[in-house]
Amino acid sequence: MALTIKDLMDRMPDAFVPEKAEGVDASIQFHFTGDEQSDWYVEIKDGACKPSEGTMENPTLGLTVDAQDYIDMVTGKLDAMAAFMQGKLKLQGDLNLAMKMVGFFDLSG
């Protein structure tokens, strides 16, 4: 069965590694385009990661990406830096957070 954006967002708290995000208080807005067009946001605070469907005002970081490209990034089929350089991944806000964010999650499980 193919992974969906909802699957990934539902699994995000389980993949979150709190000690890797120590001291982080951030909100990330995801805007997915393509077949699974949707908006999600994730709040990372006090060692927890909470995804919600919808939009929020003034996120720390905003990502705009095709849903399939994002799934490919999470599953290792597409390098996030390459996607950014190719214009497939658009970022607004704290780019330093974007670089660190990858390390906040253990995707091996």
CORHU-V724834 format. One line per field, one symbol per residue. ss: DSSP state (H for helix, E for strand, C for the rest). Layout:
ss->???
//
This chain:
ss->CCCCHHHHHHHHHHHECHHHHCCCCEEEEEEEEHHHCEEEEEEEECCEEEEEECCCCCCCEEEEEEHHHHHHHHCCCCCHHHHHHCCCEEEEECHHHHHHHHHHECCCC
//
